[in-house]
Amino acid sequence: MNSSDGKRLILRIAKAGEVLEMASAVSGAQAEMTAETLYPSKIAIIERSEFSASCASSEVYQTLTVELSRT
């Protein structure tokens, strides 16, 4: 996020393996944030249709519930 005087503000730092913008994936709304990495990283982009299909798995559903409760 940028402050009114143009300085970058860090809202939080995600941990390895954390899913970003889970609420947008579920709702279909456009993502409201951007992200940048502190170190070289591997990022996986999952299409919404693929994500929705995988939610049938109890493991994915459990992770989804935990992540959405954080927002």
Sequence and secondary structure as in RCSB ss.txt:
>XXXX:A:sequence
MNSSDGKRLILRIAKAGEVLEMASAVSGAQAEMTAETLYPSKIAIIERSEFSASCASSEVYQTLTVELSRT
>XXXX:A:secstr
 B TTS B       TT  SSHHHHHH          SS        HHHHHHHTTSHHHHHHHHHHHHH 
